[in-house]
Amino acid sequence: MDKLVIIPTYNEKENIEKIIRKVFSLAGNFHVLIIDDGSPDGTAGIVKSLQNEFRDRLFIEERKGKLGLGTAYIHGFKWALQRDYQYIFEMDADFSHNPEDLVRLYEACAAGADLVVGSRYVRGGKVVNWPWDRIFISKGGALYTQLITWMPVQDPTAGFVCYKQNVLKTLKLDKIKFVGYAFQIEMKYRAWKLGFKIKEVPITFIDRKEGVSKMSKGIVKEAMLGVWKMRMGM
């Protein structure tokens, strides 16, 4: 019991069973924790219907209402630490992250990195099916973040990550302030400032085929202002 994949969900009924089955088809005995924010489409019910089949490997935590991506992951991190998982992963439910890459992230972490990022913007990484303006915002945001924080991470807003247990134990999770893209930046930034070794491995990010994106102007604004707060020591 050493690897846990945390997948936050809100209205992912089209994807959730497929993503769970795919993760469990991988070698390496991954466990899955779904954090569902009160999906009205029945996502949680689908997960619970699979728990008998994947007993002691599939777990769900249900929350009331949309409380934000960052708070979902913090909830999951604390859950994982209480149960002594050694490697804790973040992953989207919509197949924009290829579950098969979980193995590569784990291997990089096991080989010596403290935090491994599935990166769209290192050599070999790419984005598929995104419109040009979304790519512009994402790549521009990555460069903007690097210029302000000096953090040597090419894809700071990436949400496909493997953490060693010690990183999450050392970070003061209750002090994490942000909930959207800025949450992803803040986690990496705090880990980097504490001296943890961050490695990026290239992935192909494929825009969701089913379901609805949770991207919003507020999330982008939070990230733009948030990096300045991080740089100034919050």
C-alpha atoms as one frame of an Amber mdcrd trajectory, in Angstrom:
protein
   0.000   0.000   0.000   2.379   2.700  -1.153   0.856   4.512  -4.160  -2.334
   6.598  -4.082  -3.824   8.488  -7.041  -6.065  11.375  -5.976  -8.696  12.373
  -8.547 -11.009  15.323  -7.778 -14.361  15.200  -9.536 -17.300  17.419 -10.312
 -19.741  16.085 -12.940 -17.468  13.449 -14.472 -19.980  10.643 -15.051 -18.789
  10.208 -18.670 -15.209   9.577 -17.594 -15.044   8.294 -14.052 -15.528   4.546
 -14.518 -13.175   4.450 -17.496 -10.410   6.334 -15.685 -10.727   4.138 -12.576
 -10.565   0.926 -14.597  -7.582   2.206 -16.548  -5.605   3.053 -13.406  -6.342
  -0.359 -11.916  -5.193  -2.059 -15.123  -1.663  -0.726 -14.591   1.132  -2.696
 -12.972   2.262  -1.403  -9.601  -0.798  -1.745  -7.345  -2.066   1.827  -7.502
  -4.900   2.789  -5.187  -7.419   5.514  -6.106  -9.094   8.159  -3.954 -11.935
  10.128  -5.550 -12.739  13.509  -3.983 -16.209  14.380  -5.234 -17.615  17.855
  -4.654 -21.298  16.977  -4.638 -21.594  16.196  -8.358 -25.296  16.432  -9.276
 -24.771  14.096 -12.254 -24.266  10.971 -10.121 -20.470  10.677 -10.349 -20.192
   9.599  -6.707 -22.799   6.886  -7.172 -20.808   5.396 -10.055 -17.697   5.297
  -7.886 -19.510   3.664  -4.996 -20.959   1.049  -7.338 -17.384   0.030  -8.231
 -16.101  -0.238  -4.680 -17.154  -3.864  -4.190 -15.219  -4.819  -7.319 -12.133
  -2.901  -6.194 -12.370  -3.484  -2.474  -9.553  -1.899  -0.425  -8.208  -0.155
  -3.534 -10.932   2.355  -4.449 -12.007   5.033  -1.994 -14.253   8.075  -2.132
 -14.575  11.188  -0.014 -17.730  13.219  -0.681 -17.895  16.940   0.012 -20.883
  19.247  -0.162 -20.636  21.706  -3.037 -17.793  22.984  -5.208 -15.075  23.891
  -2.715 -12.207  24.265  -5.169  -9.521  22.068  -6.683  -6.879  23.071  -4.159
  -8.993  22.222  -1.129  -9.892  18.876  -2.724  -6.230  17.973  -3.073  -5.381
  19.167   0.439  -8.198  16.959   1.744  -6.780  14.051  -0.249  -3.191  14.688
   0.857  -4.182  14.618   4.516  -6.190  11.434   3.937  -3.162   9.832   2.255
  -0.732  10.844   5.001  -3.028   9.447   7.692  -2.851   6.088   5.889   0.920
   6.201   5.315   0.997   6.193   1.499   4.560   6.725   0.279   3.797   8.172
  -3.175   0.813  10.456  -3.708  -0.362  11.492  -7.175  -2.583  14.253  -8.551
  -4.480  13.493 -11.756  -7.502  14.803 -13.675 -10.522  12.571 -14.281 -11.008
  13.500 -17.934  -8.125  11.602 -19.644  -6.242  14.821 -20.394  -3.589  13.048
 -18.334  -2.768   9.593 -19.689  -3.028   7.137 -16.761  -0.192   5.076 -18.246
   2.140   7.974 -17.448   1.559   7.339 -13.737   4.172   4.597 -14.003   6.738
   7.015 -15.459   6.062   9.599 -12.764   6.450   6.950 -10.084   9.693   5.642
 -11.552  11.197   9.149 -11.642  10.186   9.714  -8.032  11.505   6.334  -6.906
  14.793   7.088  -8.701  15.503  10.104  -6.511  13.193  13.044  -7.208  11.018
  14.359  -4.397   8.307  15.770  -6.656   7.755  14.763 -10.282   5.746  16.891
 -12.705   4.113  15.500 -15.835   5.145  18.402 -18.043   3.694  19.707 -21.293
   6.529  22.150 -21.866   9.797  20.281 -21.445  11.425  18.651 -24.484   9.179
  15.805 -25.648   6.034  17.174 -24.015   3.103  18.481 -26.022  -0.523  19.578
 -25.999  -3.174  18.083 -28.292  -6.598  19.527 -29.232  -6.227  22.856 -27.442
  -7.179  26.046 -29.312  -4.317  28.475 -29.916  -5.580  30.990 -27.348  -5.641
  28.364 -24.578  -2.073  27.339 -25.445  -1.034  31.010 -25.477  -2.536  31.604
 -22.027  -0.997  28.437 -20.599   2.497  28.882 -22.047   2.438  32.592 -21.304
   1.392  31.872 -17.749   4.242  29.394 -17.341   6.812  31.925 -18.558   5.244
  34.679 -16.431   5.486  32.436 -13.372   9.131  31.589 -14.039  10.082  35.238
 -14.520   8.476  36.339 -11.263   9.271  33.403  -8.965  12.582  32.240 -10.551
  11.356  28.701  -9.995  13.058  26.361 -12.516   9.890  24.509 -13.555   8.771
  24.708 -17.186   5.139  23.733 -16.469   4.321  25.241 -13.054   0.527  25.003
 -13.461   0.647  21.284 -14.312  -1.837  19.158 -12.407  -0.252  15.759 -13.085
   2.168  15.293 -10.200   3.752  12.660  -7.974   4.817  13.641  -4.447   6.921
  11.657  -2.053   5.290  11.398   1.350   8.010  13.499   2.996   7.250  16.507
   0.782   3.619  16.625   1.863   4.577  16.013   5.490   7.012  18.933   5.396
   4.776  21.407   3.608   2.357  23.075   5.964  -0.773  22.061   4.073  -3.052
  24.281   6.147  -1.008  27.290   5.021  -1.649  26.690   1.294  -3.711  29.696
   0.237  -4.827  29.165  -3.351  -7.416  26.895  -4.954  -7.076  26.990  -8.782
  -4.017  27.083 -11.052  -2.278  29.128  -8.365  -2.606  26.124  -6.044  -0.511
  24.056  -8.438   2.113  26.788  -8.609   2.129  27.300  -4.849   2.683  23.614
  -4.061   5.680  23.442  -6.400   7.039  26.795  -5.251   6.891  25.941  -1.563
   8.524  22.553  -2.191  11.283  24.176  -4.255  11.940  26.833  -1.616  12.316
  24.075   0.969  15.013  22.468  -1.165  13.116  19.471  -2.482  14.260  18.074
  -5.827  11.719  18.651  -8.614  11.922  16.697 -11.875   9.786  17.174 -14.981
   8.991  14.285 -17.308   7.412  14.953 -20.706   3.777  14.043 -21.255   1.229
  14.505 -24.011  -1.706  16.482 -22.635  -4.924  15.788 -24.557  -7.874  18.113
 -24.069 -10.934  16.397 -22.642 -13.240  14.619 -25.094 -16.183  14.264 -22.719
 -17.559  16.427 -19.923 -17.083  20.150 -19.371 -13.898  22.082 -18.579 -13.727
  23.767 -15.144 -11.487  26.585 -16.444 -12.631  30.128 -15.586 -11.382  33.728
 -15.732 -11.272  33.795 -11.946  -8.832  30.877 -11.875  -6.521  32.668 -14.334
  -6.696  35.918 -12.365  -5.907  34.105  -9.119  -2.787  32.616 -10.702  -1.590
  35.951 -12.135  -1.908  37.738  -8.799  -0.887  34.725  -6.754   2.624  34.431
  -8.179   3.384  37.961  -6.985   2.192  37.078  -3.490   4.424  34.007  -3.524
   7.421  36.022  -4.697   6.844  38.562  -1.932   6.674  35.836   0.685   2.862
  35.896   1.010
